[in-house]
Amino acid sequence: MVDYRKFYPCPNKGILDPICGSPEGYVTKDGMWAAIPSNGKKLAIVHNGDIVHIARNYQSAKNYILKNLKKK
């Protein structure tokens, strides 16, 4: 299996990121929950292919996902 991320490198990735050091997103091990960049600084939280929440930053997105994982 080839790592697909090596096919599309972004040499100036830091220029596009308004907050340096912020990860690009978050995905759970089972792939059911994900936090993906949506518009600028915000992250869209996706569960089973549906956008369920918009978080302001990475930490709040991860907290929302972990809180909902504990519920189920």
N, C-alpha and C positions, 0 to 999 in steps of 0.2 A: 504494500500500500504506500502510495506516495503522498507526502504532505502537500495539500493543495495551496497552503499559504505561501509556499516558496515560489509558486508560479506568478503571483501578483504582488511583488514587493512594492512598498511605498517608501522611497528614500527620504522624503520630507514629511514624515508622519507627524512630527512634533509641531510643525507649522499649523496644521489643521486642528490640533487639540487645544482648546482654550485653557484647560487646566492641565498642566504637565503632571505626569504621574498617575493620571486617572485611567484605569483600565478601559478597554473598548467595550466590554460587556461581561455578562456572567451567564453560565449555563449549568444546570444541575447535572449530576452524573447520569440520571435516567433520561435526560433530554426533555422532560415534560415542562420545565420552567426555564425561561430565558429572559435576560434583560439586555436589550439591544439599543444602540443609540438611535434616537428618532429625529429630533430637530434641535440642533445645537448642543446644549448642555444636558438636555433631558434624556431619560431612558424609558423606553416602552417595555413593559413587562408582559410577556407572552406566555400563555398557558394553553396547551393543546391547540395551538394555531390561532388563538383569539387574543387580542390585546385586552388585558383586564385592568391595567393601571398604568399611569404615567408617573414616574418618579423624578424628583428634581436632581438627584445625584446618584453616584454609584453605591454609596453606603446605604442610602434609604431604599434603593432598589433591592439590594441584597437582603436587607432586614425584612422587607415585605415578603420576599420569596421564602426566606427561612421561617418566618412567622406562619405562612400558609402551609408550609410543609409539615410543621408541627401539628396543625389542626387535623390533618388527614392521616 
